[in-house]
Structure formats: C-alpha cells, structure tokens
C-alpha cells in the first residue's frame, strides 16, 4: 500500500502527529497495520470494545448511530481515537462509503510510542481539545438559533 517514505509524508499531515520529529514518525508508522475494505463494510459497531484508531489513507467512511449519519471522515483524517484512551465501548459505528484504505494504530502501539516520545501525548491533548471546542461552538450555534 504505502512505502516507508509515503507513510512518513502521509502521517506527517495528520494533526495529532504533525509536530513530531521524522525519526519518531518513521518508527511509529512502521508498527501501524495497513487495512483495506470494500464499500459498505462496517469497520466497527457502536457498543463494541475498541482499542485502535484509524487514519484514512484513501476513501471515505461514515460515522453513524444506527441509520443516522453524524460525520464523514476522508483522506488524511482519523477516527476511533477515543478507544485508545479509555476502555469504554465504541460510541458510534463506522462504515466505509467507498473502497478505503487505512493505517491502524492500536492502544498498545500508541502507549509504547508515548513512553518513548511524550510529546505525542501533548499533541493528542491539543487535538482533542480543539475537537471539544468545535463541538461546543456547534452546540452554542444550534442552541442560540443562529444558522
């Protein structure tokens, strides 16, 4: 799927990894699993145990609760990140919208990486904080009646 150089260049653009040194990203991407799924493949279901986050290399997925789509995730973005930080069941389901390829990072791989390079934890905290702020902003817009 991706050469070592392509993995480095690709993962470098992912927000939670973009501030890390190249040598660290090379080591991290070397342990990531490559996955490929056809269209309409359910990667995981709401309520299942999860221990991985996924980075979309190509294609697109939908995040959904039953039949209600709550987000689309495309190339260069990631999903499933909550599962690598807690042991709670998956909060939503994810299904491919088209043939898609991913890099998978397991909880164990991430924790090993954080032990080796603690800066990754700071990047992840920043990115998750941005996500919470965006969700808060979206909720404030909806509750204030503004478009």
KACORPE-V961035 format. One record per residue. N is the residue number from 0. RES is the residue in one small letter. SS is DSSP state (H for helix, E for strand, L for the rest). OMEGA is omega in whole degrees, -180 to 180 (none if undefined). D_LAST is the distance of its C-alpha to the last C-alpha in Angstrom with 2 decimals. Layout:
n=N res=RES ss=SS omega=OMEGA d_last=D_LAST
n=N res=RES ss=SS omega=OMEGA d_last=D_LAST
//
This chain:
n=0 res=x ss=L omega=-178 d_last=41.85
n=1 res=x ss=L omega=173 d_last=41.41
n=2 res=x ss=L omega=179 d_last=44.19
n=3 res=x ss=H omega=180 d_last=44.34
n=4 res=x ss=H omega=178 d_last=43.17
n=5 res=x ss=H omega=177 d_last=40.26
n=6 res=x ss=H omega=179 d_last=39.24
n=7 res=x ss=H omega=-178 d_last=39.42
n=8 res=x ss=H omega=-179 d_last=37.34
n=9 res=x ss=H omega=-176 d_last=34.73
n=10 res=x ss=H omega=178 d_last=34.43
n=11 res=x ss=H omega=-178 d_last=34.47
n=12 res=x ss=L omega=-180 d_last=30.96
n=13 res=x ss=L omega=-172 d_last=29.53
n=14 res=x ss=L omega=-176 d_last=27.75
n=15 res=x ss=L omega=-179 d_last=29.89
n=16 res=x ss=L omega=-168 d_last=33.06
n=17 res=x ss=L omega=-178 d_last=32.50
n=18 res=x ss=L omega=-178 d_last=34.30
n=19 res=x ss=L omega=178 d_last=37.36
n=20 res=x ss=L omega=-179 d_last=40.72
n=21 res=x ss=H omega=-178 d_last=41.70
n=22 res=x ss=H omega=178 d_last=44.73
n=23 res=x ss=H omega=-180 d_last=42.67
n=24 res=x ss=H omega=178 d_last=40.17
n=25 res=x ss=H omega=179 d_last=43.20
n=26 res=x ss=H omega=-179 d_last=44.62
n=27 res=x ss=H omega=-178 d_last=41.36
n=28 res=x ss=H omega=179 d_last=40.65
n=29 res=x ss=H omega=-178 d_last=44.29
n=30 res=x ss=H omega=179 d_last=43.81
n=31 res=x ss=L omega=177 d_last=40.52
n=32 res=x ss=E omega=174 d_last=41.03
n=33 res=x ss=E omega=-179 d_last=40.04
n=34 res=x ss=E omega=179 d_last=38.61
n=35 res=x ss=E omega=-179 d_last=37.98
n=36 res=x ss=E omega=176 d_last=36.51
n=37 res=x ss=L omega=175 d_last=36.15
n=38 res=x ss=L omega=178 d_last=33.04
n=39 res=x ss=L omega=177 d_last=32.02
n=40 res=x ss=L omega=177 d_last=33.87
n=41 res=x ss=E omega=-179 d_last=32.65
n=42 res=x ss=E omega=171 d_last=33.12
n=43 res=x ss=E omega=-178 d_last=32.70
n=44 res=x ss=L omega=174 d_last=31.63
n=45 res=x ss=L omega=178 d_last=29.79
n=46 res=x ss=L omega=178 d_last=32.54
n=47 res=x ss=L omega=174 d_last=34.93
n=48 res=x ss=L omega=179 d_last=36.44
n=49 res=x ss=L omega=179 d_last=35.18
n=50 res=x ss=L omega=-177 d_last=36.72
n=51 res=x ss=E omega=166 d_last=35.19
n=52 res=x ss=E omega=-176 d_last=32.23
n=53 res=x ss=E omega=175 d_last=31.80
n=54 res=x ss=E omega=-178 d_last=30.97
n=55 res=x ss=E omega=178 d_last=30.06
n=56 res=x ss=E omega=176 d_last=32.67
n=57 res=x ss=E omega=180 d_last=31.85
n=58 res=x ss=L omega=-175 d_last=29.87
n=59 res=x ss=E omega=177 d_last=26.70
n=60 res=x ss=E omega=172 d_last=26.10
n=61 res=x ss=E omega=173 d_last=23.61
n=62 res=x ss=E omega=-173 d_last=23.08
n=63 res=x ss=E omega=172 d_last=22.98
n=64 res=x ss=E omega=-174 d_last=23.80
n=65 res=x ss=L omega=179 d_last=26.07
n=66 res=x ss=L omega=-177 d_last=24.46
n=67 res=x ss=E omega=178 d_last=20.83
n=68 res=x ss=E omega=-180 d_last=19.85
n=69 res=x ss=E omega=178 d_last=17.86
n=70 res=x ss=E omega=169 d_last=18.43
n=71 res=x ss=E omega=180 d_last=20.50
n=72 res=x ss=E omega=-177 d_last=22.94
n=73 res=x ss=E omega=-173 d_last=24.86
n=74 res=x ss=L omega=177 d_last=27.73
n=75 res=x ss=L omega=179 d_last=28.10
n=76 res=x ss=L omega=-177 d_last=25.78
n=77 res=x ss=E omega=177 d_last=27.12
n=78 res=x ss=E omega=179 d_last=26.71
n=79 res=x ss=L omega=-174 d_last=28.83
n=80 res=x ss=H omega=-180 d_last=29.14
n=81 res=x ss=H omega=-177 d_last=29.06
n=82 res=x ss=H omega=-180 d_last=32.27
n=83 res=x ss=H omega=-178 d_last=34.25
n=84 res=x ss=L omega=178 d_last=33.71
n=85 res=x ss=L omega=-179 d_last=34.31
n=86 res=x ss=L omega=179 d_last=36.32
n=87 res=x ss=L omega=177 d_last=33.69
n=88 res=x ss=L omega=177 d_last=33.10
n=89 res=x ss=L omega=-176 d_last=30.40
n=90 res=x ss=L omega=179 d_last=27.01
n=91 res=x ss=L omega=175 d_last=25.94
n=92 res=x ss=E omega=177 d_last=27.69
n=93 res=x ss=E omega=-178 d_last=27.64
n=94 res=x ss=E omega=178 d_last=28.85
n=95 res=x ss=E omega=175 d_last=29.52
n=96 res=x ss=L omega=179 d_last=27.79
n=97 res=x ss=L omega=177 d_last=30.58
n=98 res=x ss=L omega=-171 d_last=33.82
n=99 res=x ss=E omega=176 d_last=33.02
n=100 res=x ss=E omega=-174 d_last=34.94
n=101 res=x ss=E omega=163 d_last=34.37
n=102 res=x ss=E omega=-179 d_last=35.99
n=103 res=x ss=E omega=175 d_last=36.37
n=104 res=x ss=E omega=-178 d_last=36.96
n=105 res=x ss=E omega=178 d_last=38.50
n=106 res=x ss=H omega=-179 d_last=38.36
n=107 res=x ss=H omega=178 d_last=42.03
n=108 res=x ss=H omega=-179 d_last=41.62
n=109 res=x ss=H omega=180 d_last=38.75
n=110 res=x ss=H omega=175 d_last=40.70
n=111 res=x ss=H omega=180 d_last=43.76
n=112 res=x ss=H omega=180 d_last=41.75
n=113 res=x ss=H omega=177 d_last=40.39
n=114 res=x ss=H omega=-178 d_last=43.97
n=115 res=x ss=H omega=-177 d_last=45.10
n=116 res=x ss=L omega=-176 d_last=42.25
n=117 res=x ss=L omega=-180 d_last=40.30
n=118 res=x ss=H omega=180 d_last=37.83
n=119 res=x ss=H omega=179 d_last=36.00
n=120 res=x ss=H omega=179 d_last=35.05
n=121 res=x ss=H omega=178 d_last=33.51
n=122 res=x ss=H omega=-179 d_last=31.48
n=123 res=x ss=H omega=178 d_last=30.27
n=124 res=x ss=H omega=178 d_last=29.38
n=125 res=x ss=H omega=-177 d_last=27.38
n=126 res=x ss=H omega=178 d_last=25.48
n=127 res=x ss=H omega=176 d_last=24.81
n=128 res=x ss=H omega=177 d_last=23.70
n=129 res=x ss=H omega=179 d_last=21.14
n=130 res=x ss=H omega=179 d_last=19.89
n=131 res=x ss=H omega=178 d_last=19.71
n=132 res=x ss=H omega=179 d_last=17.85
n=133 res=x ss=H omega=178 d_last=15.17
n=134 res=x ss=H omega=177 d_last=14.97
n=135 res=x ss=H omega=178 d_last=14.88
n=136 res=x ss=H omega=178 d_last=12.08
n=137 res=x ss=H omega=180 d_last=9.99
n=138 res=x ss=H omega=178 d_last=11.28
n=139 res=x ss=H omega=178 d_last=10.66
n=140 res=x ss=H omega=-179 d_last=6.89
n=141 res=x ss=H omega=-177 d_last=7.24
n=142 res=x ss=H omega=179 d_last=10.02
n=143 res=x ss=H omega=177 d_last=8.88
n=144 res=x ss=L omega=178 d_last=6.50
n=145 res=x ss=L omega=-179 d_last=3.81
n=146 res=x ss=L omega=none d_last=0.00
//
